Amino acid sequence: MSLYKSLGFIFLGLGMIGVFVPLLPTTPFLLVSAACFAKSSDKWHRWLLSNRIFGPIIKDWQERQCISFATKVIAISLVVLFGGGSLIFLLTGLKLRILAALLIATGLFFVCRLAVCQNK
């Protein structure tokens, strides 16, 4: 198995975990996975692009380097809701809360910087 294909599966796995773990981002891992599969496996690249949830997001990114406004709003809302909820209700200890806050702020920074797709 090629290095890119192996990395594609690793990032795909991290992206899938990120669906359920609030502080782990999903979309960036899926975008990296798609890039790895584009270089190594047409079969897996097509599989990702045909996914009804993530396929359109990946296609917009690969073709136009942008995400839809709805995707951006959802991403920001979920980071604030679940990340903030984790910060307030689940995490104990100042160091852990500071680390989580930095991760949340980093995620929000990158999502806010992404270009919004204009109508096609």
C-alpha positions as CSV (number, residue, x, y, z in Angstrom):
1,M,0.0,0.0,0.0
2,S,1.4,3.4,-0.9
3,L,2.3,6.1,1.6
4,Y,-0.5,8.4,0.3
5,K,-3.1,5.7,0.5
6,S,-2.1,4.8,4.1
7,L,-2.2,8.5,5.1
8,G,-5.6,8.8,3.4
9,F,-7.0,6.0,5.6
10,I,-5.4,7.5,8.7
11,F,-6.9,11.0,8.0
12,L,-10.2,9.4,7.1
13,G,-10.3,7.6,10.4
14,L,-9.4,10.8,12.3
15,G,-12.1,12.6,10.4
16,M,-14.7,9.9,11.3
17,I,-13.6,10.1,15.0
18,G,-14.0,13.9,14.7
19,V,-17.7,13.5,13.9
20,F,-18.2,12.3,17.5
21,V,-15.4,14.0,19.5
22,P,-16.0,17.7,19.9
23,L,-12.4,19.0,20.0
24,L,-11.3,17.0,16.9
25,P,-12.1,18.6,13.6
26,T,-13.7,16.5,10.9
27,T,-13.6,18.6,7.7
28,P,-9.8,19.3,7.6
29,F,-9.0,15.6,8.1
30,L,-11.4,14.6,5.3
31,L,-9.9,17.2,3.0
32,V,-6.4,15.9,3.6
33,S,-7.7,12.3,3.2
34,A,-9.2,13.3,-0.2
35,A,-6.0,14.9,-1.3
36,C,-4.0,11.7,-0.3
37,F,-6.5,9.5,-2.1
38,A,-6.4,11.7,-5.2
39,K,-2.7,10.9,-5.4
40,S,-3.0,7.2,-4.7
41,S,-6.4,5.6,-5.2
42,D,-9.1,6.6,-7.7
43,K,-11.5,4.1,-6.0
44,W,-11.3,5.7,-2.6
45,H,-11.2,9.3,-3.9
46,R,-14.4,8.6,-5.9
47,W,-15.9,7.0,-2.7
48,L,-15.2,10.1,-0.7
49,L,-16.5,12.5,-3.4
50,S,-19.7,10.4,-3.8
51,N,-20.5,10.6,0.0
52,R,-23.8,12.6,0.2
53,I,-22.7,14.6,3.3
54,F,-19.0,15.2,2.8
55,G,-18.7,14.9,-1.0
56,P,-20.1,18.4,-1.9
57,I,-17.8,20.0,0.7
58,I,-14.7,18.2,-0.6
59,K,-15.7,19.0,-4.3
60,D,-16.1,22.7,-3.5
61,W,-12.7,22.7,-1.8
62,Q,-10.9,20.8,-4.5
63,E,-12.4,22.8,-7.4
64,R,-12.7,26.3,-5.9
65,Q,-10.9,26.4,-2.5
66,C,-14.1,27.5,-0.7
67,I,-16.9,26.2,1.5
68,S,-20.5,27.1,1.4
69,F,-21.9,29.7,3.8
70,A,-24.1,27.0,5.4
71,T,-21.1,24.8,6.0
72,K,-19.2,27.6,7.6
73,V,-22.1,28.5,9.9
74,I,-22.6,24.9,10.9
75,A,-18.9,24.4,11.6
76,I,-18.6,27.5,13.7
77,S,-21.9,26.7,15.6
78,L,-20.8,23.2,16.3
79,V,-17.3,24.2,17.5
80,V,-18.8,26.8,19.8
81,L,-21.6,24.5,21.1
82,F,-19.7,21.3,21.6
83,G,-16.3,22.9,22.3
84,G,-17.8,25.4,24.7
85,G,-19.9,22.7,26.3
86,S,-16.9,20.5,26.8
87,L,-15.0,23.5,28.3
88,I,-17.8,24.4,30.7
89,F,-19.2,21.0,31.7
90,L,-16.7,18.2,31.0
91,L,-13.2,19.5,31.5
92,T,-11.6,20.0,34.9
93,G,-8.3,21.5,35.7
94,L,-7.0,24.8,34.5
95,K,-4.3,23.4,32.2
96,L,-6.7,21.2,30.4
97,R,-9.2,24.0,30.0
98,I,-6.6,26.3,28.6
99,L,-5.4,23.7,26.1
100,A,-9.0,23.1,25.0
101,A,-9.7,26.8,24.7
102,L,-6.6,27.1,22.5
103,L,-7.7,24.2,20.3
104,I,-11.2,25.7,20.0
105,A,-9.7,29.2,19.2
106,T,-7.4,27.6,16.6
107,G,-10.3,25.8,14.9
108,L,-12.4,28.9,14.9
109,F,-9.6,30.9,13.4
110,F,-9.1,28.6,10.5
111,V,-12.8,28.1,9.8
112,C,-13.4,31.8,9.9
113,R,-10.5,32.4,7.4
114,L,-12.0,29.9,4.8
115,A,-13.4,31.6,1.7
116,V,-17.2,31.3,1.2
117,C,-18.2,29.9,-2.2
118,Q,-20.1,32.4,-4.5
119,N,-22.9,31.0,-6.5
120,K,-21.8,28.8,-9.4
